[in-house]
Amino acid sequence: MARIRRFEERCVELYSAERIRGFMHLCIGEEAVAVGLMGALADEDAVVSTYREHGHALARGLPMTSVLAEMFGRVTGCSRGRGGSMHLFDAGRRFYGGNAIVGGGLPVAVGLALADAMRGRSAVTACLFGDGAVAEGEFHECLNLAALWHLPVIFCCENNRYAMGTALEREHAQTDLALRAAAYGMPAWPVDGMDVEAVALAAERAAAIVRAGAGPCFLELRTYRFRAHSMYDSDRYRERAEVTRWKERDPVDLLRERLVAEGRLDDERWTRLVAQVDEEIEDAVLAAEAAPIEPVEDLERFVYSEPS
């Protein structure tokens, strides 16, 4: 979680200096979701993410050099520099985006899970999306189909209470999102998304249910983003005092304090860990800056798939 946090904070500096361009959405405050969920998944499982996916990608194992090169628009990026911040893909790690469309990953996840089921594989698909996606039609269509066909999907709603900029209670008549998912006949429950251990336990439980062939599960991961929706967002839709209250439950600080209390972490080890992370980030920055941009001659490549 410290690695993701420091990476995101460095991205703010790089974006402000116009070394990263385009849209960028940060997950500062939501690191427990990424780390807790990815730790419960196996290599053969699939992950479908959102445009706020830097933390998901890093926790899934995508190299930081590959992620940052993509954000710099370089050919060494995980999507050859063509997608940028919102489109991090790594088929080898079964990490399928990054998707700029709200709720756009839901039908992709159902399709991946259907393919795994038809092939007799034991893999599960974890599908991440925000509370704003619950208002989209494909949310209901996909949960309904997954439940009907007993597909191996864990639907993971990162409920940060504001979608893009609209408070949950102003958008949803029923604000208990787990209850809405349960209406489709699947196990669904809320989780403290600021506590990485709570997320990990919930993800392990959901994965066990899905692998047993019982069909999909739904986790409502109640979390909070400390920064605005995107770097272009003026963040005028919530009170500063509210953000301050949520920062008192900073997931990185909560785990650090717990580990210190248990005697598993001290200041020296923490300082050493942060220094290692910062060194990795700076190495990734240097590698991204030195990487080439894709040649113009390749402009029309990948419009159609190429023979393998």
C-alpha positions, 0 to 999 in steps of 0.5 A: 500500500505504501508503494501504491501511495508513493507512486500516486503522489509522484504521479501528481508531481509528474502530471503537474509538470506536464510530463504525464498528459491526458486524464489521470485518476488517483486512488489515494485513500483506496489502496486497501481495496487493491492490495486486499483483493489482489492478494486473494487471487491466483495467477490464473484468475482474471481482473477487469479494472476501471480507469482508476486502476494504477493501484490495481495494476501494481498490486496485480504485479504489473511492473512499475516501469511498464505502468509509468512508461504507459503513462508517459506514452512510450512504446515500452508501456504495457499498452505500447503507450497507446492507452495512457493512464486509463488503459493499463492492460497486461494479458499475460497477467490476465489484467484486462484494463483500465476502461474509460467507460463507466461500467464498461468492464462489467460485460467484459468480466462476464464474458471472461468468466463465461469463457473460463466456465465453458473451458472447465477452468477453475479461474475466477474473474474479479470485476472492479467498478465504482458506485456510479456504475451501479446506476448503469444498465449493464450493471443489472444486465451483467449481474442478472446473467452471471447469477442465471448462469452461475458464472465465476465472478466476484463483483467488487464495487469500490463505493467511494460515495461520490461516483464522479461528483454526485453524492451517493444519496443523490444518485441512488434511491437505495444506498445499500448497494450490497442489498441491491446486488443480493436481489439477483440471488447472489451472496453480497455483503458490505466490507470496510474498504479502509481496512486491508485485512477486512478486504483480504478476508472478504475477498478470500471468502468470496473467491472460495464461494465462487470456486466451489461453483456456487455462482457470483458474489458481490462485495461492496467495498466502502472506501473513500478517495482523498483526492478529486475524481481526476486531476481536472476536477475542482472537487467542490462537491464535498466539504473539506471537513468530511475529507479530513474525517476520512483521512483519520482512517487512512488505510496505510496509517491504519495498517502501519499502526496495527503492525507497530502495535503487534511488534512487526514494524518499527520506524527504522524498517518503515523508513527503509521500506519507503526509501526502497519504494522511492528508489524504485519509482525514480528508476521507473521515471528515468526508464520511462523518460528514456523509452522511445515513442512508437514510430509513426509507421506503426500508426495503423498497427493493431486496428486488426489483430495480428497473426500470432 
